[in-house]
Amino acid sequence: MPVPRYFFDFRDNGRLTSDDEGVECDGMAMVHREATRALAEIAKDMLPRSGAHWLSIEVRDDADRPCLRAVLSFNVTQL
């Protein structure tokens, strides 16, 4: 039985970068881990050099149905 392919699209303050390759995942637990890991890696590289950001990974299956969204909001306010 083939392993399903999921696509991990990335949004940075609303700007979408689509995933055209996808990743084979053997279930939603793996999709969850992959989305969380990817968002943390992106945030680690981007946020120290930027201002306020809203980042997300939006996952869709191979039938183009949305199945998971991981969101990170970052803002620093000087008091």
PyMOL Python script that loads the backbone (N, CA, C, O; Angstrom):
from pymol import cmd

cmd.read_pdbstr("""\
ATOM      1  N   MET A   1       0.849  -1.194   0.000  1.00  0.00           N
ATOM      2  CA  MET A   1       0.000   0.000   0.000  1.00  0.00           C
ATOM      3  C   MET A   1       0.892   1.254   0.000  1.00  0.00           C
ATOM      4  O   MET A   1       1.799   1.367   0.825  1.00  0.00           O
ATOM      5  N   PRO A   2       0.638   2.190  -0.919  1.00  0.00           N
ATOM      6  CA  PRO A   2       1.482   3.386  -1.010  1.00  0.00           C
ATOM      7  C   PRO A   2       1.316   4.300   0.216  1.00  0.00           C
ATOM      8  O   PRO A   2       0.239   4.384   0.806  1.00  0.00           O
ATOM      9  N   VAL A   3       2.397   4.969   0.573  1.00  0.00           N
ATOM     10  CA  VAL A   3       2.372   5.936   1.673  1.00  0.00           C
ATOM     11  C   VAL A   3       1.844   7.259   1.121  1.00  0.00           C
ATOM     12  O   VAL A   3       2.313   7.721   0.081  1.00  0.00           O
ATOM     13  N   PRO A   4       0.870   7.877   1.806  1.00  0.00           N
ATOM     14  CA  PRO A   4       0.311   9.141   1.307  1.00  0.00           C
ATOM     15  C   PRO A   4       1.351  10.262   1.286  1.00  0.00           C
ATOM     16  O   PRO A   4       2.273  10.289   2.102  1.00  0.00           O
ATOM     17  N   ARG A   5       1.187  11.167   0.353  1.00  0.00           N
ATOM     18  CA  ARG A   5       2.070  12.338   0.222  1.00  0.00           C
ATOM     19  C   ARG A   5       1.300  13.564   0.727  1.00  0.00           C
ATOM     20  O   ARG A   5       0.131  13.771   0.400  1.00  0.00           O
ATOM     21  N   TYR A   6       1.994  14.360   1.530  1.00  0.00           N
ATOM     22  CA  TYR A   6       1.429  15.593   2.072  1.00  0.00           C
ATOM     23  C   TYR A   6       2.293  16.768   1.641  1.00  0.00           C
ATOM     24  O   TYR A   6       3.508  16.641   1.488  1.00  0.00           O
ATOM     25  N   PHE A   7       1.655  17.903   1.448  1.00  0.00           N
ATOM     26  CA  PHE A   7       2.319  19.104   0.966  1.00  0.00           C
ATOM     27  C   PHE A   7       2.297  20.163   2.062  1.00  0.00           C
ATOM     28  O   PHE A   7       1.243  20.464   2.621  1.00  0.00           O
ATOM     29  N   PHE A   8       3.470  20.727   2.367  1.00  0.00           N
ATOM     30  CA  PHE A   8       3.657  21.637   3.474  1.00  0.00           C
ATOM     31  C   PHE A   8       3.886  23.048   2.933  1.00  0.00           C
ATOM     32  O   PHE A   8       5.025  23.453   2.696  1.00  0.00           O
ATOM     33  N   ASP A   9       2.799  23.789   2.741  1.00  0.00           N
ATOM     34  CA  ASP A   9       2.875  25.155   2.239  1.00  0.00           C
ATOM     35  C   ASP A   9       3.261  26.081   3.392  1.00  0.00           C
ATOM     36  O   ASP A   9       2.867  25.853   4.536  1.00  0.00           O
ATOM     37  N   PHE A  10       4.030  27.120   3.088  1.00  0.00           N
ATOM     38  CA  PHE A  10       4.528  28.041   4.112  1.00  0.00           C
ATOM     39  C   PHE A  10       3.975  29.432   3.858  1.00  0.00           C
ATOM     40  O   PHE A  10       3.968  29.909   2.724  1.00  0.00           O
ATOM     41  N   ARG A  11       3.510  30.080   4.922  1.00  0.00           N
ATOM     42  CA  ARG A  11       3.073  31.483   4.840  1.00  0.00           C
ATOM     43  C   ARG A  11       3.920  32.331   5.772  1.00  0.00           C
ATOM     44  O   ARG A  11       4.162  31.971   6.925  1.00  0.00           O
ATOM     45  N   ASP A  12       4.364  33.462   5.249  1.00  0.00           N
ATOM     46  CA  ASP A  12       5.122  34.449   6.012  1.00  0.00           C
ATOM     47  C   ASP A  12       4.375  35.763   5.882  1.00  0.00           C
ATOM     48  O   ASP A  12       4.394  36.397   4.826  1.00  0.00           O
ATOM     49  N   ASN A  13       3.712  36.173   6.969  1.00  0.00           N
ATOM     50  CA  ASN A  13       2.890  37.392   6.949  1.00  0.00           C
ATOM     51  C   ASN A  13       1.930  37.407   5.751  1.00  0.00           C
ATOM     52  O   ASN A  13       1.744  38.437   5.103  1.00  0.00           O
ATOM     53  N   GLY A  14       1.342  36.274   5.477  1.00  0.00           N
ATOM     54  CA  GLY A  14       0.353  36.176   4.411  1.00  0.00           C
ATOM     55  C   GLY A  14       0.912  35.787   3.049  1.00  0.00           C
ATOM     56  O   GLY A  14       0.153  35.371   2.173  1.00  0.00           O
ATOM     57  N   ARG A  15       2.207  35.911   2.855  1.00  0.00           N
ATOM     58  CA  ARG A  15       2.836  35.554   1.569  1.00  0.00           C
ATOM     59  C   ARG A  15       3.026  34.039   1.509  1.00  0.00           C
ATOM     60  O   ARG A  15       3.708  33.463   2.356  1.00  0.00           O
ATOM     61  N   LEU A  16       2.435  33.410   0.529  1.00  0.00           N
ATOM     62  CA  LEU A  16       2.418  31.953   0.408  1.00  0.00           C
ATOM     63  C   LEU A  16       3.557  31.435  -0.453  1.00  0.00           C
ATOM     64  O   LEU A  16       3.827  31.955  -1.536  1.00  0.00           O
ATOM     65  N   THR A  17       4.222  30.397   0.050  1.00  0.00           N
ATOM     66  CA  THR A  17       5.187  29.631  -0.725  1.00  0.00           C
ATOM     67  C   THR A  17       4.666  28.205  -0.760  1.00  0.00           C
ATOM     68  O   THR A  17       4.636  27.526   0.267  1.00  0.00           O
ATOM     69  N   SER A  18       4.256  27.747  -1.936  1.00  0.00           N
ATOM     70  CA  SER A  18       3.658  26.419  -2.069  1.00  0.00           C
ATOM     71  C   SER A  18       4.724  25.338  -2.148  1.00  0.00           C
ATOM     72  O   SER A  18       5.797  25.532  -2.719  1.00  0.00           O
ATOM     73  N   ASP A  19       4.401  24.207  -1.567  1.00  0.00           N
ATOM     74  CA  ASP A  19       5.248  23.017  -1.629  1.00  0.00           C
ATOM     75  C   ASP A  19       4.778  22.200  -2.832  1.00  0.00           C
ATOM     76  O   ASP A  19       3.657  21.692  -2.841  1.00  0.00           O
ATOM     77  N   ASP A  20       5.628  22.077  -3.836  1.00  0.00           N
ATOM     78  CA  ASP A  20       5.264  21.331  -5.038  1.00  0.00           C
ATOM     79  C   ASP A  20       5.755  19.891  -5.011  1.00  0.00           C
ATOM     80  O   ASP A  20       5.347  19.087  -5.849  1.00  0.00           O
ATOM     81  N   GLU A  21       6.630  19.548  -4.053  1.00  0.00           N
ATOM     82  CA  GLU A  21       7.191  18.196  -3.986  1.00  0.00           C
ATOM     83  C   GLU A  21       6.462  17.303  -3.000  1.00  0.00           C
ATOM     84  O   GLU A  21       6.165  16.150  -3.312  1.00  0.00           O
ATOM     85  N   GLY A  22       6.170  17.818  -1.816  1.00  0.00           N
ATOM     86  CA  GLY A  22       5.508  17.031  -0.789  1.00  0.00           C
ATOM     87  C   GLY A  22       6.441  16.066  -0.090  1.00  0.00           C
ATOM     88  O   GLY A  22       7.597  15.895  -0.477  1.00  0.00           O
ATOM     89  N   VAL A  23       5.911  15.435   0.955  1.00  0.00           N
ATOM     90  CA  VAL A  23       6.648  14.485   1.770  1.00  0.00           C
ATOM     91  C   VAL A  23       5.734  13.292   2.033  1.00  0.00           C
ATOM     92  O   VAL A  23       4.553  13.463   2.335  1.00  0.00           O
ATOM     93  N   GLU A  24       6.275  12.102   1.920  1.00  0.00           N
ATOM     94  CA  GLU A  24       5.497  10.911   2.258  1.00  0.00           C
ATOM     95  C   GLU A  24       5.445  10.775   3.774  1.00  0.00           C
ATOM     96  O   GLU A  24       6.480  10.782   4.440  1.00  0.00           O
ATOM     97  N   CYS A  25       4.243  10.651   4.313  1.00  0.00           N
ATOM     98  CA  CYS A  25       4.031  10.508   5.757  1.00  0.00           C
ATOM     99  C   CYS A  25       3.061   9.361   5.986  1.00  0.00           C
ATOM    100  O   CYS A  25       2.061   9.222   5.282  1.00  0.00           O
ATOM    101  N   ASP A  26       3.374   8.545   6.982  1.00  0.00           N
ATOM    102  CA  ASP A  26       2.543   7.367   7.225  1.00  0.00           C
ATOM    103  C   ASP A  26       1.432   7.606   8.240  1.00  0.00           C
ATOM    104  O   ASP A  26       0.988   6.663   8.895  1.00  0.00           O
ATOM    105  N   GLY A  27       0.978   8.837   8.383  1.00  0.00           N
ATOM    106  CA  GLY A  27      -0.149   9.131   9.262  1.00  0.00           C
ATOM    107  C   GLY A  27      -0.098  10.560   9.770  1.00  0.00           C
ATOM    108  O   GLY A  27       0.893  11.266   9.582  1.00  0.00           O
ATOM    109  N   MET A  28      -1.186  10.978  10.420  1.00  0.00           N
ATOM    110  CA  MET A  28      -1.287  12.353  10.886  1.00  0.00           C
ATOM    111  C   MET A  28      -0.300  12.674  12.001  1.00  0.00           C
ATOM    112  O   MET A  28       0.095  13.831  12.145  1.00  0.00           O
ATOM    113  N   ALA A  29       0.108  11.694  12.787  1.00  0.00           N
ATOM    114  CA  ALA A  29       1.114  11.964  13.823  1.00  0.00           C
ATOM    115  C   ALA A  29       2.423  12.395  13.171  1.00  0.00           C
ATOM    116  O   ALA A  29       3.086  13.312  13.656  1.00  0.00           O
ATOM    117  N   MET A  30       2.789  11.756  12.105  1.00  0.00           N
ATOM    118  CA  MET A  30       4.017  12.122  11.386  1.00  0.00           C
ATOM    119  C   MET A  30       3.856  13.480  10.704  1.00  0.00           C
ATOM    120  O   MET A  30       4.798  14.272  10.682  1.00  0.00           O
ATOM    121  N   VAL A  31       2.685  13.756  10.153  1.00  0.00           N
ATOM    122  CA  VAL A  31       2.411  15.065   9.546  1.00  0.00           C
ATOM    123  C   VAL A  31       2.563  16.154  10.600  1.00  0.00           C
ATOM    124  O   VAL A  31       3.185  17.185  10.344  1.00  0.00           O
ATOM    125  N   HIS A  32       1.998  15.931  11.784  1.00  0.00           N
ATOM    126  CA  HIS A  32       2.081  16.884  12.888  1.00  0.00           C
ATOM    127  C   HIS A  32       3.541  17.148  13.267  1.00  0.00           C
ATOM    128  O   HIS A  32       3.945  18.302  13.407  1.00  0.00           O
ATOM    129  N   ARG A  33       4.323  16.094  13.431  1.00  0.00           N
ATOM    130  CA  ARG A  33       5.738  16.241  13.790  1.00  0.00           C
ATOM    131  C   ARG A  33       6.507  16.992  12.711  1.00  0.00           C
ATOM    132  O   ARG A  33       7.320  17.864  13.018  1.00  0.00           O
ATOM    133  N   GLU A  34       6.255  16.659  11.459  1.00  0.00           N
ATOM    134  CA  GLU A  34       6.974  17.297  10.348  1.00  0.00           C
ATOM    135  C   GLU A  34       6.620  18.781  10.248  1.00  0.00           C
ATOM    136  O   GLU A  34       7.505  19.608  10.031  1.00  0.00           O
ATOM    137  N   ALA A  35       5.346  19.128  10.401  1.00  0.00           N
ATOM    138  CA  ALA A  35       4.926  20.536  10.337  1.00  0.00           C
ATOM    139  C   ALA A  35       5.529  21.333  11.494  1.00  0.00           C
ATOM    140  O   ALA A  35       5.995  22.456  11.303  1.00  0.00           O
ATOM    141  N   THR A  36       5.519  20.752  12.687  1.00  0.00           N
ATOM    142  CA  THR A  36       6.068  21.418  13.862  1.00  0.00           C
ATOM    143  C   THR A  36       7.572  21.629  13.706  1.00  0.00           C
ATOM    144  O   THR A  36       8.082  22.713  13.989  1.00  0.00           O
ATOM    145  N   ARG A  37       8.268  20.610  13.263  1.00  0.00           N
ATOM    146  CA  ARG A  37       9.715  20.700  13.062  1.00  0.00           C
ATOM    147  C   ARG A  37      10.062  21.753  12.012  1.00  0.00           C
ATOM    148  O   ARG A  37      10.965  22.564  12.212  1.00  0.00           O
ATOM    149  N   ALA A  38       9.342  21.735  10.896  1.00  0.00           N
ATOM    150  CA  ALA A  38       9.608  22.683   9.810  1.00  0.00           C
ATOM    151  C   ALA A  38       9.361  24.121  10.268  1.00  0.00           C
ATOM    152  O   ALA A  38      10.164  25.008   9.977  1.00  0.00           O
ATOM    153  N   LEU A  39       8.265  24.358  10.978  1.00  0.00           N
ATOM    154  CA  LEU A  39       7.958  25.708  11.443  1.00  0.00           C
ATOM    155  C   LEU A  39       9.009  26.194  12.438  1.00  0.00           C
ATOM    156  O   LEU A  39       9.417  27.354  12.383  1.00  0.00           O
ATOM    157  N   ALA A  40       9.450  25.332  13.340  1.00  0.00           N
ATOM    158  CA  ALA A  40      10.482  25.710  14.313  1.00  0.00           C
ATOM    159  C   ALA A  40      11.799  26.042  13.611  1.00  0.00           C
ATOM    160  O   ALA A  40      12.467  27.008  13.979  1.00  0.00           O
ATOM    161  N   GLU A  41      12.175  25.257  12.611  1.00  0.00           N
ATOM    162  CA  GLU A  41      13.416  25.515  11.867  1.00  0.00           C
ATOM    163  C   GLU A  41      13.353  26.843  11.126  1.00  0.00           C
ATOM    164  O   GLU A  41      14.312  27.614  11.144  1.00  0.00           O
ATOM    165  N   ILE A  42      12.238  27.107  10.482  1.00  0.00           N
ATOM    166  CA  ILE A  42      12.068  28.364   9.748  1.00  0.00           C
ATOM    167  C   ILE A  42      12.126  29.539  10.719  1.00  0.00           C
ATOM    168  O   ILE A  42      12.811  30.530  10.464  1.00  0.00           O
ATOM    169  N   ALA A  43      11.406  29.424  11.833  1.00  0.00           N
ATOM    170  CA  ALA A  43      11.369  30.502  12.822  1.00  0.00           C
ATOM    171  C   ALA A  43      12.762  30.764  13.391  1.00  0.00           C
ATOM    172  O   ALA A  43      13.146  31.919  13.575  1.00  0.00           O
ATOM    173  N   LYS A  44      13.518  29.709  13.670  1.00  0.00           N
ATOM    174  CA  LYS A  44      14.861  29.853  14.228  1.00  0.00           C
ATOM    175  C   LYS A  44      15.747  30.690  13.304  1.00  0.00           C
ATOM    176  O   LYS A  44      16.556  31.487  13.777  1.00  0.00           O
ATOM    177  N   ASP A  45      15.600  30.515  12.011  1.00  0.00           N
ATOM    178  CA  ASP A  45      16.424  31.250  11.048  1.00  0.00           C
ATOM    179  C   ASP A  45      15.912  32.664  10.773  1.00  0.00           C
ATOM    180  O   ASP A  45      16.711  33.572  10.546  1.00  0.00           O
ATOM    181  N   MET A  46      14.594  32.863  10.792  1.00  0.00           N
ATOM    182  CA  MET A  46      14.008  34.143  10.380  1.00  0.00           C
ATOM    183  C   MET A  46      13.839  35.153  11.504  1.00  0.00           C
ATOM    184  O   MET A  46      14.176  36.325  11.339  1.00  0.00           O
ATOM    185  N   LEU A  47      13.324  34.714  12.634  1.00  0.00           N
ATOM    186  CA  LEU A  47      12.866  35.657  13.647  1.00  0.00           C
ATOM    187  C   LEU A  47      13.947  36.524  14.279  1.00  0.00           C
ATOM    188  O   LEU A  47      13.674  37.694  14.550  1.00  0.00           O
ATOM    189  N   PRO A  48      15.151  36.031  14.530  1.00  0.00           N
ATOM    190  CA  PRO A  48      16.134  36.928  15.150  1.00  0.00           C
ATOM    191  C   PRO A  48      16.484  38.148  14.290  1.00  0.00           C
ATOM    192  O   PRO A  48      16.971  39.150  14.813  1.00  0.00           O
ATOM    193  N   ARG A  49      16.242  38.072  12.993  1.00  0.00           N
ATOM    194  CA  ARG A  49      16.606  39.159  12.087  1.00  0.00           C
ATOM    195  C   ARG A  49      15.391  39.958  11.608  1.00  0.00           C
ATOM    196  O   ARG A  49      15.491  40.700  10.631  1.00  0.00           O
ATOM    197  N   SER A  50      14.271  39.820  12.269  1.00  0.00           N
ATOM    198  CA  SER A  50      13.070  40.452  11.730  1.00  0.00           C
ATOM    199  C   SER A  50      12.217  41.063  12.830  1.00  0.00           C
ATOM    200  O   SER A  50      12.456  40.862  14.021  1.00  0.00           O
ATOM    201  N   GLY A  51      11.227  41.807  12.399  1.00  0.00           N
ATOM    202  CA  GLY A  51      10.252  42.367  13.323  1.00  0.00           C
ATOM    203  C   GLY A  51       9.102  41.400  13.504  1.00  0.00           C
ATOM    204  O   GLY A  51       9.279  40.183  13.451  1.00  0.00           O
ATOM    205  N   ALA A  52       7.918  41.958  13.718  1.00  0.00           N
ATOM    206  CA  ALA A  52       6.722  41.141  13.939  1.00  0.00           C
ATOM    207  C   ALA A  52       6.478  40.221  12.747  1.00  0.00           C
ATOM    208  O   ALA A  52       6.615  40.615  11.588  1.00  0.00           O
ATOM    209  N   HIS A  53       6.114  38.987  13.070  1.00  0.00           N
ATOM    210  CA  HIS A  53       5.851  38.000  12.023  1.00  0.00           C
ATOM    211  C   HIS A  53       4.715  37.090  12.427  1.00  0.00           C
ATOM    212  O   HIS A  53       4.496  36.810  13.605  1.00  0.00           O
ATOM    213  N   TRP A  54       4.002  36.638  11.420  1.00  0.00           N
ATOM    214  CA  TRP A  54       3.001  35.593  11.552  1.00  0.00           C
ATOM    215  C   TRP A  54       3.406  34.535  10.544  1.00  0.00           C
ATOM    216  O   TRP A  54       3.338  34.755   9.335  1.00  0.00           O
ATOM    217  N   LEU A  55       3.830  33.383  11.052  1.00  0.00           N
ATOM    218  CA  LEU A  55       4.299  32.292  10.202  1.00  0.00           C
ATOM    219  C   LEU A  55       3.362  31.114  10.332  1.00  0.00           C
ATOM    220  O   LEU A  55       2.807  30.872  11.404  1.00  0.00           O
ATOM    221  N   SER A  56       3.182  30.382   9.256  1.00  0.00           N
ATOM    222  CA  SER A  56       2.385  29.164   9.356  1.00  0.00           C
ATOM    223  C   SER A  56       2.841  28.134   8.333  1.00  0.00           C
ATOM    224  O   SER A  56       3.374  28.460   7.273  1.00  0.00           O
ATOM    225  N   ILE A  57       2.611  26.891   8.693  1.00  0.00           N
ATOM    226  CA  ILE A  57       2.737  25.762   7.780  1.00  0.00           C
ATOM    227  C   ILE A  57       1.321  25.233   7.602  1.00  0.00           C
ATOM    228  O   ILE A  57       0.655  24.888   8.578  1.00  0.00           O
ATOM    229  N   GLU A  58       0.871  25.169   6.373  1.00  0.00           N
ATOM    230  CA  GLU A  58      -0.468  24.664   6.063  1.00  0.00           C
ATOM    231  C   GLU A  58      -0.306  23.395   5.244  1.00  0.00           C
ATOM    232  O   GLU A  58       0.253  23.412   4.147  1.00  0.00           O
ATOM    233  N   VAL A  59      -0.799  22.306   5.790  1.00  0.00           N
ATOM    234  CA  VAL A  59      -0.588  20.995   5.171  1.00  0.00           C
ATOM    235  C   VAL A  59      -1.840  20.581   4.418  1.00  0.00           C
ATOM    236  O   VAL A  59      -2.962  20.736   4.901  1.00  0.00           O
ATOM    237  N   ARG A  60      -1.620  20.049   3.222  1.00  0.00           N
ATOM    238  CA  ARG A  60      -2.721  19.505   2.417  1.00  0.00           C
ATOM    239  C   ARG A  60      -2.323  18.116   1.945  1.00  0.00           C
ATOM    240  O   ARG A  60      -1.142  17.802   1.795  1.00  0.00           O
ATOM    241  N   ASP A  61      -3.329  17.299   1.717  1.00  0.00           N
ATOM    242  CA  ASP A  61      -3.048  15.936   1.262  1.00  0.00           C
ATOM    243  C   ASP A  61      -2.939  15.896  -0.255  1.00  0.00           C
ATOM    244  O   ASP A  61      -3.043  16.927  -0.919  1.00  0.00           O
ATOM    245  N   ASP A  62      -2.732  14.709  -0.796  1.00  0.00           N
ATOM    246  CA  ASP A  62      -2.528  14.594  -2.244  1.00  0.00           C
ATOM    247  C   ASP A  62      -3.798  14.814  -3.062  1.00  0.00           C
ATOM    248  O   ASP A  62      -3.747  14.858  -4.291  1.00  0.00           O
ATOM    249  N   ALA A  63      -4.941  14.953  -2.381  1.00  0.00           N
ATOM    250  CA  ALA A  63      -6.186  15.333  -3.051  1.00  0.00           C
ATOM    251  C   ALA A  63      -6.445  16.835  -2.889  1.00  0.00           C
ATOM    252  O   ALA A  63      -7.532  17.323  -3.198  1.00  0.00           O
ATOM    253  N   ASP A  64      -5.428  17.563  -2.397  1.00  0.00           N
ATOM    254  CA  ASP A  64      -5.470  19.011  -2.199  1.00  0.00           C
ATOM    255  C   ASP A  64      -6.430  19.439  -1.095  1.00  0.00           C
ATOM    256  O   ASP A  64      -6.893  20.580  -1.091  1.00  0.00           O
ATOM    257  N   ARG A  65      -6.739  18.536  -0.155  1.00  0.00           N
ATOM    258  CA  ARG A  65      -7.607  18.867   0.981  1.00  0.00           C
ATOM    259  C   ARG A  65      -6.747  19.338   2.153  1.00  0.00           C
ATOM    260  O   ARG A  65      -5.766  18.681   2.500  1.00  0.00           O
ATOM    261  N   PRO A  66      -7.110  20.487   2.776  1.00  0.00           N
ATOM    262  CA  PRO A  66      -6.360  20.934   3.946  1.00  0.00           C
ATOM    263  C   PRO A  66      -6.548  19.942   5.100  1.00  0.00           C
ATOM    264  O   PRO A  66      -7.649  19.437   5.321  1.00  0.00           O
ATOM    265  N   CYS A  67      -5.458  19.670   5.833  1.00  0.00           N
ATOM    266  CA  CYS A  67      -5.589  18.701   6.930  1.00  0.00           C
ATOM    267  C   CYS A  67      -4.897  19.149   8.213  1.00  0.00           C
ATOM    268  O   CYS A  67      -5.147  18.555   9.262  1.00  0.00           O
ATOM    269  N   LEU A  68      -4.039  20.169   8.180  1.00  0.00           N
ATOM    270  CA  LEU A  68      -3.390  20.622   9.404  1.00  0.00           C
ATOM    271  C   LEU A  68      -2.796  22.003   9.167  1.00  0.00           C
ATOM    272  O   LEU A  68      -2.326  22.312   8.072  1.00  0.00           O
ATOM    273  N   ARG A  69      -2.822  22.835  10.215  1.00  0.00           N
ATOM    274  CA  ARG A  69      -2.186  24.151  10.154  1.00  0.00           C
ATOM    275  C   ARG A  69      -1.439  24.370  11.461  1.00  0.00           C
ATOM    276  O   ARG A  69      -2.004  24.204  12.543  1.00  0.00           O
ATOM    277  N   ALA A  70      -0.172  24.744  11.358  1.00  0.00           N
ATOM    278  CA  ALA A  70       0.633  25.122  12.513  1.00  0.00           C
ATOM    279  C   ALA A  70       0.957  26.602  12.368  1.00  0.00           C
ATOM    280  O   ALA A  70       1.437  27.030  11.318  1.00  0.00           O
ATOM    281  N   VAL A  71       0.697  27.392  13.416  1.00  0.00           N
ATOM    282  CA  VAL A  71       0.837  28.845  13.336  1.00  0.00           C
ATOM    283  C   VAL A  71       1.749  29.340  14.455  1.00  0.00           C
ATOM    284  O   VAL A  71       1.684  28.865  15.588  1.00  0.00           O
ATOM    285  N   LEU A  72       2.600  30.305  14.111  1.00  0.00           N
ATOM    286  CA  LEU A  72       3.465  30.953  15.087  1.00  0.00           C
ATOM    287  C   LEU A  72       3.358  32.456  14.886  1.00  0.00           C
ATOM    288  O   LEU A  72       3.585  32.966  13.789  1.00  0.00           O
ATOM    289  N   SER A  73       3.010  33.158  15.955  1.00  0.00           N
ATOM    290  CA  SER A  73       2.947  34.613  15.923  1.00  0.00           C
ATOM    291  C   SER A  73       4.092  35.146  16.780  1.00  0.00           C
ATOM    292  O   SER A  73       4.286  34.691  17.907  1.00  0.00           O
ATOM    293  N   PHE A  74       4.854  36.110  16.252  1.00  0.00           N
ATOM    294  CA  PHE A  74       6.010  36.642  16.948  1.00  0.00           C
ATOM    295  C   PHE A  74       5.953  38.164  16.929  1.00  0.00           C
ATOM    296  O   PHE A  74       5.797  38.781  15.875  1.00  0.00           O
ATOM    297  N   ASN A  75       6.082  38.755  18.105  1.00  0.00           N
ATOM    298  CA  ASN A  75       6.076  40.205  18.203  1.00  0.00           C
ATOM    299  C   ASN A  75       6.851  40.602  19.451  1.00  0.00           C
ATOM    300  O   ASN A  75       6.672  40.002  20.511  1.00  0.00           O
ATOM    301  N   VAL A  76       7.696  41.594  19.334  1.00  0.00           N
ATOM    302  CA  VAL A  76       8.443  42.125  20.481  1.00  0.00           C
ATOM    303  C   VAL A  76       8.035  43.568  20.647  1.00  0.00           C
ATOM    304  O   VAL A  76       8.036  44.341  19.689  1.00  0.00           O
ATOM    305  N   THR A  77       7.682  43.932  21.881  1.00  0.00           N
ATOM    306  CA  THR A  77       7.268  45.296  22.187  1.00  0.00           C
ATOM    307  C   THR A  77       8.172  45.851  23.291  1.00  0.00           C
ATOM    308  O   THR A  77       8.272  45.270  24.372  1.00  0.00           O
ATOM    309  N   GLN A  78       8.816  46.961  23.013  1.00  0.00           N
ATOM    310  CA  GLN A  78       9.647  47.589  24.033  1.00  0.00           C
ATOM    311  C   GLN A  78       8.754  48.301  25.019  1.00  0.00           C
ATOM    312  O   GLN A  78       7.855  49.039  24.617  1.00  0.00           O
ATOM    313  N   LEU A  79       8.981  48.097  26.299  1.00  0.00           N
ATOM    314  CA  LEU A  79       8.150  48.695  27.345  1.00  0.00           C
ATOM    315  C   LEU A  79       8.869  49.834  28.027  1.00  0.00           C
ATOM    316  O   LEU A  79       8.319  50.455  28.936  1.00  0.00           O
TER     317      LEU A  79
END
""", "prot")
cmd.dss("prot")
cmd.show_as("cartoon", "prot")
cmd.util.cbc("prot")
cmd.orient("prot")
